Amino acid sequence: MTEATKQIQMVDLVAQYESMKAEIDQAILNVVQSSAYINGPEVRDFQSELEAYLGVKHVIPCANGTDALQIAMMALGLKPGDEVIAPSFTFVATAEVIALLGLTPVLVDADPHTFNLDPACLEAAITPKTKAIVPVHLFGQCANMDEIMDIARKHNLYVVEDTAQAIGADYCGAKYSGKAGTIGEFGTTSFFPSKNLGCYGDGGALFTNDDKLAENARYIANHGMKVRYYHDMIGVNSRLDSIQAAVLRIKLRRLSDYNAARNKAAAYYDSAFADVAELSTPARAPWSTHVFHQYTLVTHGIDRDALRDYLAEKGVPAMVYYPVPLHMQKAYKDPRYNEGDFPHTEQLSAAVISLPMHTELTEDQLALITHSVKEFIRNQQ
């Protein structure tokens, strides 16, 4: 194994930190010296700066992306028994929050090209109990918000955008435009360390242009308090701490550059795999830019898991997101859903593989990764 191979990571947070070490260290030290660990000026400044970046009226920082989804649904006044539509091809948090609140998750299939929720499946999933839709902007590009919003308005439904993997992406549809997460009633995101905009622990936020919803979300995130020790609604304890906010302020200034670096790496992958029949490279939706939280290939006629094992032997990490769709997970088994009901989701779960994608990838590393993938395929022929 070469030295270059050893350095390849799915996400290289150490190299990213080293590129801004002095600035990060000083920012953290400033928080420690101020002792303003909770709701300090760093949190307020980050909130304002993220509002400006997104072009949205209100950002409500919170403890993590899962909490952001929960607070959004609580702020909308959703009640036990209400149905919320979400994709089956996504991380579990999307459905987890729905179930924890006593709501009913209603799952739908994915678009096989963009991997996002397929709007063509929405109308058939809507019932008189349906109250909201949660499109997940998966792997770095937006779902088709024009069609989703049209259906939501037709049926008087709320839209909560899960933007944990697509912060910084631009939606540019015929009817709606703006940063990912700013079109529905709420957008939510995670600042988990591996995200495009990640902190050094847990963190999250909600976005909205609705003054009343923003007010509700702020109170809910702070134990339901409007005035200290006076609780006007049932809330939770979900705060972004000042150290994480200080890190995020520094990284937010670099987010556009980070996303550009990811696109450069994605273009290298695209070119390398353009003539490989056994692989489909990620589709670019015409309505969205792509910020490549993941670079995800769809395999054809080869053993995906054997490819992952072969890459591991070469020192190249690879991941499978998500090997078991939500409708087939033990915790979310539902008599309404059977294997085969979501053919695109099930096919993607069996065939996708994600390659290293981060801001510090070098051309030598990209060459080694792509060579290893193509070498495996040649060996199978």
C-alpha positions in Angstrom: 0.0 0.0 0.0 1.4 3.3 -1.0 1.6 6.3 1.3 -0.8 8.2 -0.9 -3.3 5.4 -0.6 -3.1 5.4 3.2 -4.2 9.0 3.2 -7.4 8.6 1.3 -10.5 9.1 3.5 -14.2 9.2 2.8 -14.1 12.7 4.5 -10.7 14.1 5.5 -11.5 16.3 8.4 -8.0 16.4 9.7 -6.6 17.9 6.4 -9.4 20.4 6.3 -8.7 21.5 9.9 -5.0 21.8 9.2 -5.8 24.2 6.4 -7.3 26.7 8.8 -5.8 25.5 12.2 -4.8 28.9 13.5 -8.1 30.5 12.8 -10.1 27.6 14.3 -7.9 27.4 17.4 -8.2 31.1 18.1 -12.0 31.0 17.7 -12.3 28.2 20.1 -10.0 29.8 22.6 -12.0 33.0 22.4 -15.1 31.1 23.4 -13.4 29.4 26.3 -11.9 32.7 27.6 -15.4 34.4 27.3 -17.1 31.4 29.1 -20.2 32.3 26.9 -20.7 28.6 26.0 -24.5 28.7 25.5 -26.4 31.2 23.4 -23.3 33.4 23.3 -22.4 36.1 20.7 -20.9 33.4 18.4 -24.3 31.7 18.1 -26.1 35.0 17.3 -23.4 36.0 14.8 -23.5 32.7 13.0 -27.3 32.9 12.9 -27.2 36.3 11.2 -24.5 35.2 8.8 -26.3 32.0 7.8 -29.5 34.1 7.2 -27.5 36.3 4.9 -25.9 33.4 3.0 -29.2 31.6 2.5 -31.3 34.7 1.8 -33.8 33.7 4.4 -35.5 35.8 7.1 -35.0 33.4 10.0 -32.4 30.8 11.1 -33.0 29.0 14.3 -29.9 27.1 15.5 -30.4 23.9 17.4 -28.6 20.8 18.7 -28.6 18.6 15.6 -30.4 17.9 12.3 -32.8 15.4 13.8 -34.0 17.9 16.4 -34.4 20.5 13.6 -36.9 18.1 11.8 -38.7 17.5 15.1 -38.9 21.2 16.0 -40.2 22.1 12.6 -43.0 19.5 12.8 -43.9 20.7 16.3 -43.9 24.3 15.2 -46.3 23.4 12.4 -48.7 22.0 15.0 -48.8 18.5 13.6 -50.8 16.1 15.9 -50.6 12.4 16.5 -52.3 10.5 13.7 -51.4 13.1 11.1 -49.7 11.6 8.1 -46.4 12.9 6.8 -45.0 11.8 3.4 -41.3 11.1 3.1 -39.0 9.1 0.8 -38.1 5.5 1.6 -34.6 6.1 0.2 -33.0 8.3 2.9 -31.4 8.2 6.3 -33.6 7.0 9.1 -33.9 10.4 10.9 -36.5 11.6 8.4 -39.0 8.9 9.4 -37.7 8.6 13.0 -38.9 12.0 13.9 -42.3 11.5 12.3 -42.8 8.3 14.3 -41.5 9.7 17.6 -44.1 12.5 17.5 -46.9 10.0 17.0 -47.3 11.0 13.4 -47.7 8.4 10.7 -44.8 8.1 8.1 -46.1 7.5 4.6 -43.2 6.4 2.4 -42.9 6.9 -1.4 -40.4 5.8 -4.1 -37.4 7.6 -5.4 -36.6 9.1 -8.8 -34.0 6.6 -10.1 -31.9 9.3 -11.8 -31.7 12.0 -9.0 -32.3 9.6 -6.1 -34.7 12.2 -4.6 -38.4 11.7 -3.8 -40.3 11.2 -7.0 -43.2 13.8 -7.2 -45.1 11.4 -9.5 -45.7 9.2 -6.4 -47.1 11.9 -4.2 -50.7 12.3 -5.2 -51.4 8.5 -4.8 -50.0 8.7 -1.2 -52.2 11.6 -0.1 -55.2 10.9 2.1 -57.5 13.1 4.2 -55.0 12.6 7.1 -52.0 13.9 5.2 -50.6 17.1 6.6 -47.0 17.5 5.3 -44.4 16.4 2.8 -40.7 16.0 3.7 -38.5 16.1 0.5 -34.9 15.1 1.3 -32.4 16.9 -0.9 -30.3 13.7 -1.1 -26.5 13.5 -1.8 -26.3 17.3 -2.6 -29.0 18.4 -5.0 -32.6 19.5 -4.6 -35.7 17.5 -5.2 -38.1 18.8 -7.8 -39.6 21.6 -5.6 -41.7 23.1 -8.4 -43.8 19.9 -8.7 -43.7 19.2 -4.9 -44.9 22.7 -4.0 -47.6 22.6 -6.7 -49.0 19.4 -5.2 -48.6 20.7 -1.6 -50.5 23.9 -2.4 -53.2 21.9 -4.3 -53.8 19.7 -1.2 -53.1 22.4 1.5 -50.0 20.6 2.8 -46.9 21.8 4.6 -43.5 21.2 3.1 -40.4 20.7 5.3 -37.2 20.4 3.3 -34.5 18.2 4.7 -31.4 20.0 3.6 -28.8 18.2 5.7 -26.9 17.0 2.5 -27.5 19.9 0.2 -26.7 23.2 2.1 -25.5 25.7 -0.4 -27.2 24.1 -3.4 -29.3 26.5 -5.5 -32.8 25.6 -6.6 -33.6 27.2 -9.9 -36.9 26.0 -11.1 -39.4 27.6 -13.4 -41.7 28.7 -10.5 -39.5 28.7 -7.4 -35.9 29.7 -6.8 -33.5 30.1 -3.9 -31.1 28.2 -1.7 -32.0 24.7 -0.8 -34.2 24.7 2.3 -35.7 28.2 1.7 -38.8 27.3 -0.4 -41.1 25.2 1.9 -42.5 26.3 5.2 -39.3 25.1 6.8 -35.9 24.0 5.8 -33.7 21.9 8.2 -30.1 21.0 8.2 -27.4 19.1 10.2 -23.9 20.4 11.0 -22.6 16.8 11.7 -18.9 16.9 11.1 -18.9 15.2 7.8 -21.5 17.5 6.2 -20.5 20.1 3.6 -20.9 22.7 6.4 -19.9 20.7 9.5 -18.9 21.6 13.0 -16.7 19.6 15.5 -19.6 17.9 17.3 -23.4 17.9 16.8 -25.3 20.9 15.5 -28.3 21.8 13.4 -30.6 24.6 12.3 -34.1 25.4 10.9 -34.8 28.1 8.3 -38.1 29.8 7.5 -39.4 33.0 6.0 -42.5 32.9 8.2 -42.3 35.1 11.3 -44.8 33.2 13.3 -43.3 29.8 12.5 -39.9 31.1 13.4 -41.2 32.4 16.7 -42.8 29.0 17.5 -39.6 27.2 16.6 -37.4 29.4 18.8 -39.7 28.9 21.8 -39.9 25.1 21.2 -36.2 24.8 21.0 -35.8 26.5 24.4 -38.2 24.5 26.6 -41.3 26.3 25.2 -40.2 29.5 27.0 -41.1 33.0 25.8 -40.1 34.5 29.1 -37.7 32.7 31.4 -39.5 30.2 33.6 -42.8 30.8 31.8 -43.6 28.0 29.5 -46.4 28.7 26.9 -45.9 25.5 24.9 -44.4 22.1 25.2 -40.8 22.4 24.1 -37.5 20.6 24.0 -33.9 21.5 25.0 -32.0 21.9 21.7 -29.3 24.4 21.5 -26.2 25.0 19.3 -23.3 25.6 21.6 -21.0 28.6 21.1 -17.8 26.6 20.3 -19.6 24.8 17.4 -21.0 28.2 16.2 -17.5 29.6 16.2 -16.3 26.8 14.0 -19.2 27.1 11.7 -18.7 30.8 11.2 -15.2 30.1 9.9 -16.4 27.3 7.7 -19.4 29.2 6.3 -17.0 31.8 4.8 -15.4 28.9 2.9 -18.6 27.0 2.0 -18.8 28.2 -1.6 -15.1 27.2 -2.1 -15.8 23.8 -0.5 -18.7 23.1 -2.8 -16.6 24.2 -5.8 -13.9 21.8 -4.7 -16.4 19.0 -4.5 -17.7 19.8 -8.0 -14.1 19.7 -9.3 -13.6 16.2 -7.8 -17.0 15.1 -9.2 -16.1 16.3 -12.7 -12.9 14.2 -12.5 -15.0 11.1 -11.5 -17.5 11.8 -14.3 -14.8 12.0 -16.9 -13.0 8.9 -15.7 -16.2 6.8 -15.7 -17.9 8.3 -18.8 -17.3 5.3 -21.0 -17.8 2.6 -18.3 -21.0 0.8 -19.1 -21.1 -0.9 -15.7 -21.5 2.4 -13.9 -24.0 5.3 -14.0 -22.5 8.6 -12.8 -24.7 11.0 -10.8 -27.4 12.8 -12.8 -27.6 16.6 -12.6 -31.2 17.8 -12.3 -31.9 20.8 -14.5 -33.6 22.5 -11.6 -30.7 22.4 -9.1 -27.0 22.9 -8.7 -25.2 20.0 -7.0 -22.9 20.3 -4.0 -21.9 16.6 -3.9 -22.2 15.7 -0.2 -21.7 12.2 -1.7 -20.6 11.1 -5.1 -22.8 8.1 -5.7 -22.5 5.6 -8.6 -25.1 3.1 -9.7 -23.6 -0.2 -10.6 -24.9 -2.5 -13.4 -24.1 -6.2 -13.8 -21.3 -6.2 -11.3 -21.2 -7.2 -7.6 -21.4 -3.9 -5.8 -20.3 -5.4 -2.5 -17.4 -7.2 -4.1 -16.3 -3.8 -5.6 -16.5 -2.2 -2.1 -14.3 -5.1 -0.7 -11.8 -4.8 -3.5 -11.5 -1.0 -3.0 -10.9 -1.6 0.7 -8.0 -4.0 -0.2 -6.5 -1.2 -2.2 -6.9 1.3 0.6 -9.8 3.1 -1.0 -12.8 3.6 1.3 -16.3 3.4 -0.2 -19.7 3.5 1.4 -23.2 2.2 0.7 -26.0 4.7 1.4 -28.6 3.2 2.1 -28.4 -0.7 2.0 -31.9 -1.2 3.5 -34.8 1.1 2.5 -36.9 2.5 5.2 -40.0 0.4 4.2 -37.9 -2.7 4.8 -36.4 -1.7 8.1 -37.6 -3.7 11.1 -38.5 -0.6 13.1 -40.7 0.8 10.2 -42.3 -2.4 9.0 -45.9 -1.6 8.0 -48.5 -3.9 6.5 -49.1 -1.3 3.8 -45.7 -1.9 2.3 -44.2 -5.0 0.9 -40.9 -5.9 -0.8 -41.3 -4.8 -4.4 -43.6 -1.8 -3.7 -40.8 0.7 -4.2 -38.9 -0.7 -7.2 -36.6 2.2 -7.8 -35.7 2.6 -4.1 -35.0 -1.2 -3.8 -32.9 -1.2 -6.9 -30.8 1.8 -5.8 -30.3 0.2 -2.3 -28.9 -2.9 -4.0 -26.7 -1.1 -6.6 -25.4 2.2 -5.3 -21.9 2.9 -4.0 -20.3 6.2 -2.9 -16.7 7.1 -3.4 -14.5 9.4 -1.3 -15.8 13.0 -1.6 -14.4 15.9 0.3 -12.6 19.2 -0.1 -9.0 17.9 0.2 -9.0 15.3 -2.5 -5.9 15.5 -4.7 -5.6 14.6 -8.3 -3.3 11.7 -7.4 -5.8 10.3 -5.0 -8.6 10.7 -7.6 -6.5 8.9 -10.1 -5.8 6.0 -7.8 -9.5 5.7 -6.8 -10.8 5.7 -10.4 -8.0 3.3 -11.5 -9.0 0.9 -8.7 -12.7 1.0 -9.7 -11.9 0.4 -13.4 -9.4 -2.3 -12.5 -12.1 -4.3 -10.6 -14.5 -4.0 -13.5 -11.8 -5.2 -16.0 -11.1 -8.2 -13.8 -14.7 -9.2 -13.8 -14.9 -9.3 -17.6 
